[in-house]
Amino acid sequence: MLKVRNVSKTFNPGTITERRAVVDVTLELDEGDFVTVIGGNGAGKSTLLNLIAGVFPIDGGSITLAGQDISDWKEHQRAKLLGRVFQDPMMGTASSMMIEENLAFALRRGKRRGLGWGIHPKERSMFRESLETLGLGLENRLSAKVGLLSGGQRQALTLLMATLQRPKLLLLDEHTAALDPKTARKVLELTEEIIGREHLTAFMVTHNMRDAIHYGNRLIMMMDGHIIYDVRGEEKKNLQVSDLLQKFETAGGGDTLNDRMLLS
């Protein structure tokens, strides 16, 4: 589903602030893979996600998604193939618009627009059914402004919007980091449920080692712009946090860890 070939990204090249964020990374995701990506601050995990999304141009290499070379595509061109949930719950929705209006925009992503009713009765019925699967009571609040929702409700809605058209790849950029632990757990459970139900391919960046181990069928560890560990199947199921800590120690010493990871 996704092929990343020898991709690199350096910020501010040739200056005193030059930083090699991603270095010659090669990665393949099979259809249906749910990959969690772990690493300390500056490891390159969010930069790699943003390179796939088209936020930054790549310096070299290629990115192929669902058989299409998207290396030179702009961010808005890739949007029709990608679903994305951001770290900030406020970024994935339009707060001044109603829940049903946000869902209607998500349903029409990448399609041609015409003159007609904004939301058809059949669509409204489908929105209710989809919202009901979240178990948050939002199916009875279609006309409520999204700005009135809690952070967890907005993130759950963003997750639903990102998967409404069944994207080729779902990108999750620390999408529970801004939520309290109880709400984060609920959103992660919804994430796992939707990915499984829709048979999606997903790439989830996280600082939380327990979440990286618990969710998905594959785990990737990054450090200094490189992939240093890639595990799946039974080996991943048997992983413990202590195993990841040992990997970090072996690869680069304890200073590669940060408080955020340890507190998670």
C-alpha positions, -999 to +999 in steps of 0.1 A: +000+000+000+029+024+008+064+023-004+090+048+009+123+045-010+155+062+002+137+093+014+156+120+031+148+155+045+172+181+058+160+214+072+180+246+068+208+230+047+241+247+047+233+269+077+243+267+114+208+253+122+210+225+096+192+194+108+190+161+091+155+150+102+150+119+080+180+101+065+177+076+036+146+059+050+131+029+032+098+015+044+070-006+030+035-010+045+012-038+034-025-033+030-041-036+064-009-029+084-015-009+115+020+005+123+029+023+155+060+046+153+079+053+185+110+075+191+123+104+212+121+141+204+138+148+171+138+111+161+122+120+127+089+102+132+066+132+127+087+145+099+084+111+081+046+113+085+046+149+072+067+138+042+041+111+034+013+137+038+031+162+015+035+189+041+072+191+033+088+182-001+113+153+000+150+160-007+155+127-025+139+093-029+103+084-038+069+078-022+044+055-038+009+051-024-016+025-037+005+021-068+008+058-076+040+078-074+030+107-052+065+120-046+058+153-064+021+157-055+011+187-034-005+182+000-040+189-013-036+164-041-026+137-016-056+145+006-079+125-016-059+093-008-051+101+028-070+104+061-053+124+088-059+131+125-037+158+141-023+161+176-044+193+182-081+184+184-090+218+171-072+212+137-093+185+122-127+202+124-144+236+116-155+248+150-181+274+138-199+248+117-223+221+128-214+184+132-233+174+101-217+201+080-182+189+090-192+154+081-206+166+047-173+183+039-154+151+048-178+130+026-171+153-004-133+154+000-117+151-034-150+152-053-163+178-077-188+203-061-220+214-077-252+234-070-276+215-048-287+209-012-257+208+011-269+177+030-293+151+016-317+132+040-300+099+031-266+115+041-280+128+074-293+093+082-259+078+074-242+104+096-264+094+125-255+058+120-218+065+118-218+088+149-237+061+168-207+038+165-187+062+185-209+057+216-207+094+225-243+105+219-233+127+190-259+111+167-285+132+185-265+165+182-261+168+144-270+205+144-246+213+174-216+235+166-184+216+168-168+243+189-191+232+218-177+197+219-150+185+243-115+178+230-121+140+231-154+144+212-138+166+186-109+141+181-134+112+178-153+132+152-121+140+134-113+103+133-147+095+118-143+123+092-108+110+083-121+075+076-155+084+061-143+078+026-120+048+035-086+064+028-057+044+013-037+054+043-047+068+077-021+091+093-023+095+131+001+122+144+001+117+182-036+122+180-042+115+217-013+135+232-035+165+241-062+145+258-064+133+294-056+096+300-092+084+302-103+102+270-071+092+252-079+056+260-114+059+246-101+076+214-075+049+209-101+021+214-122+039+187-092+041+165-085+004+168-121-004+162-125+017+131-092+005+116-102-031+121-138-026+109-128-008+077-097-028+071-076+003+069-038+007+066-026+031+094+006+049+104+004+061+141+031+082+156+032+081+194+055+089+224+037+064+245+056+031+246+027+011+261+004+023+233+030+015+207+032-020+220-005-026+226-019-013+194-013-024+158+004-054+142+038-038+137+061-014+156+088+008+142+114+027+163+132+057+150+163+075+161+183+104+145+162+101+113+168+064+109+146+034+114+165+013+140+140-014+149+110-029+129+091-057+146+057-074+139+037-105+146+044-127+177+076-108+185+057-076+188+030-093+209+056-104+234+073-070+237+075-053+270+083-016+278+116-028+293+125-043+259+120-009+241+140+008+268+168-017+262+166-010+225+170+027+231+199+022+254+217-001+230+211+022+200+220+055+215+222+056+253+196+068+279+199+104+268+178+096+237+148+092+259+128+122+271+106+129+300+075+128+279+082+092+269+091+081+304+060+097+319+038+081+293 
